Amino acid sequence: MFLRVLGMVDLIGGMVFLLMAMNISVFWPLVLFSMLLIFTKGLFVFVGDKLSYVDLVLSLLLFLSLFFTLPGMIAGTGSLILLAKGFASFA
């Protein structure tokens, strides 16, 4: 159950990145909310989870996207990574 909740967090963040990659304006509280969720999920790095480094980097990118427009390649890559992690948690 907990793994599926964390997968949903990844899917939400992946959809935010996907919208950014397609140059669709995203409601900034949604970006902030998903950034905080992914950052919190990234704190599992202290438990020993190596993929949590990816979550920390992607939450930093979401934070930067509040102030700057991310290039489509970076937003698309972040989207693919988070969507893949999200769908893998349901398998």
C-alpha contacts under 8 A as a table, 3 or more apart, distances in Angstrom:
res1	aa1	res2	aa2	distance
1	M	4	R	5.26
1	M	5	V	6.51
2	F	5	V	5.13
2	F	6	L	6.37
3	L	6	L	5.14
3	L	7	G	6.12
3	L	89	S	6.24
3	L	90	F	7.89
4	R	7	G	4.79
4	R	8	M	6.19
4	R	89	S	6.07
4	R	90	F	6.09
5	V	8	M	5.08
5	V	9	V	6.46
6	L	9	V	5.04
6	L	10	D	6.48
6	L	41	K	7.42
6	L	86	G	7.62
6	L	89	S	7.81
7	G	10	D	5.05
7	G	11	L	6.23
7	G	85	K	6.90
7	G	86	G	4.15
7	G	87	F	6.86
7	G	88	A	7.76
7	G	89	S	5.28
7	G	90	F	6.93
8	M	11	L	4.91
8	M	12	I	6.14
8	M	86	G	6.22
9	V	12	I	5.24
9	V	13	G	6.26
9	V	34	S	7.20
9	V	37	L	6.68
9	V	38	I	6.79
9	V	86	G	7.46
10	D	13	G	5.14
10	D	14	G	5.94
10	D	38	I	7.15
10	D	82	L	5.13
10	D	83	L	6.32
10	D	85	K	6.55
10	D	86	G	4.85
11	L	14	G	4.92
11	L	15	M	6.13
11	L	82	L	6.32
11	L	83	L	5.27
11	L	85	K	7.95
11	L	86	G	5.08
11	L	87	F	7.48
12	I	15	M	5.17
12	I	16	V	6.34
12	I	34	S	6.79
13	G	16	V	5.07
13	G	17	F	6.29
13	G	31	V	7.93
13	G	34	S	5.52
13	G	35	M	7.35
13	G	38	I	7.31
13	G	79	S	7.44
13	G	82	L	6.63
13	G	83	L	7.98
14	G	17	F	5.10
14	G	18	L	6.04
14	G	78	G	6.89
14	G	79	S	4.30
14	G	80	L	6.88
14	G	81	I	7.51
14	G	82	L	4.81
14	G	83	L	5.05
15	M	18	L	4.84
15	M	19	L	6.14
15	M	79	S	6.64
15	M	83	L	7.57
16	V	19	L	5.21
16	V	20	M	6.33
16	V	26	V	7.12
16	V	30	L	7.90
16	V	31	V	6.75
16	V	34	S	7.96
16	V	79	S	7.61
17	F	20	M	5.00
17	F	21	A	6.13
17	F	62	L	7.95
17	F	75	A	5.22
17	F	76	G	6.58
17	F	78	G	6.27
17	F	79	S	4.85
18	L	21	A	5.02
18	L	22	M	6.39
18	L	75	A	6.68
18	L	76	G	6.03
18	L	79	S	5.24
19	L	22	M	5.21
19	L	23	N	6.40
19	L	24	I	5.27
19	L	25	S	7.24
19	L	26	V	6.90
20	M	23	N	5.00
20	M	24	I	5.67
20	M	25	S	6.79
20	M	26	V	7.05
20	M	70	L	7.54
20	M	72	G	7.29
20	M	75	A	6.23
20	M	76	G	7.99
21	A	24	I	7.60
21	A	70	L	7.94
21	A	71	P	7.41
21	A	72	G	4.53
21	A	73	M	7.18
21	A	74	I	7.88
21	A	75	A	4.99
21	A	76	G	5.26
22	M	72	G	7.20
23	N	72	G	7.80
26	V	30	L	7.28
26	V	31	V	7.09
27	F	30	L	5.50
27	F	31	V	6.72
28	W	31	V	4.96
28	W	32	L	6.17
28	W	66	L	6.97
29	P	32	L	4.93
29	P	33	F	5.90
30	L	33	F	5.03
30	L	34	S	6.04
31	V	34	S	5.29
31	V	35	M	5.96
31	V	62	L	6.67
31	V	63	F	7.88
31	V	66	L	7.48
32	L	35	M	5.02
32	L	36	L	6.17
32	L	62	L	7.59
32	L	63	F	7.13
32	L	66	L	7.86
33	F	36	L	5.23
33	F	37	L	6.26
34	S	37	L	5.00
34	S	38	I	6.04
35	M	38	I	5.23
35	M	39	F	5.98
35	M	59	S	4.92
35	M	60	L	7.67
35	M	62	L	5.71
35	M	63	F	6.51
36	L	39	F	5.03
36	L	40	T	6.05
36	L	59	S	7.25
37	L	40	T	5.12
37	L	41	K	6.14
38	I	41	K	4.90
38	I	42	G	5.97
38	I	55	D	5.86
38	I	56	L	7.16
38	I	58	L	7.69
38	I	59	S	5.77
39	F	42	G	4.81
39	F	43	L	6.50
39	F	55	D	6.39
39	F	56	L	5.52
39	F	59	S	5.38
40	T	43	L	5.30
40	T	44	F	7.74
41	K	44	F	5.96
41	K	52	S	7.07
41	K	55	D	6.94
42	G	45	V	6.03
42	G	52	S	4.44
42	G	53	Y	6.40
42	G	54	V	7.51
42	G	55	D	4.79
42	G	56	L	5.01
43	L	46	F	6.13
43	L	52	S	6.81
43	L	56	L	7.56
44	F	47	V	5.19
44	F	48	G	6.85
44	F	49	D	5.99
44	F	52	S	6.00
45	V	48	G	5.17
45	V	49	D	4.91
45	V	50	K	6.20
45	V	51	L	7.57
45	V	52	S	5.02
45	V	53	Y	6.41
46	F	49	D	7.30
49	D	52	S	5.71
50	K	53	Y	6.06
51	L	54	V	5.40
51	L	55	D	6.94
52	S	55	D	4.88
52	S	56	L	6.31
53	Y	56	L	5.11
53	Y	57	V	6.32
54	V	57	V	5.19
54	V	58	L	6.09
55	D	58	L	5.10
55	D	59	S	6.00
56	L	59	S	5.16
56	L	60	L	6.27
57	V	60	L	5.07
57	V	61	L	6.35
58	L	61	L	4.91
58	L	62	L	6.22
58	L	78	G	6.56
59	S	62	L	4.97
59	S	63	F	6.18
60	L	63	F	4.99
60	L	64	L	6.23
61	L	64	L	5.01
61	L	65	S	6.11
62	L	65	S	4.96
62	L	66	L	6.80
63	F	66	L	5.53
63	F	67	F	7.60
64	L	67	F	5.54
64	L	68	F	5.96
64	L	70	L	7.91
65	S	68	F	4.96
65	S	69	T	5.66
65	S	70	L	5.91
66	L	69	T	7.83
70	L	74	I	6.63
70	L	75	A	6.27
71	P	74	I	5.53
71	P	75	A	6.36
72	G	75	A	5.13
72	G	76	G	5.80
73	M	76	G	5.06
73	M	77	T	6.04
74	I	77	T	5.16
74	I	78	G	6.16
75	A	78	G	5.12
75	A	79	S	6.07
76	G	79	S	4.96
76	G	80	L	6.21
77	T	80	L	5.14
77	T	81	I	6.21
78	G	81	I	5.20
78	G	82	L	6.15
79	S	82	L	5.34
79	S	83	L	5.92
80	L	83	L	5.20
80	L	84	A	5.93
81	I	84	A	5.23
81	I	85	K	6.20
82	L	85	K	5.07
82	L	86	G	5.99
83	L	86	G	4.96
83	L	87	F	6.07
84	A	87	F	5.28
84	A	88	A	6.00
85	K	88	A	5.11
85	K	89	S	6.34
86	G	89	S	5.36
86	G	90	F	7.03
87	F	90	F	5.39
87	F	91	A	6.77
88	A	91	A	5.20
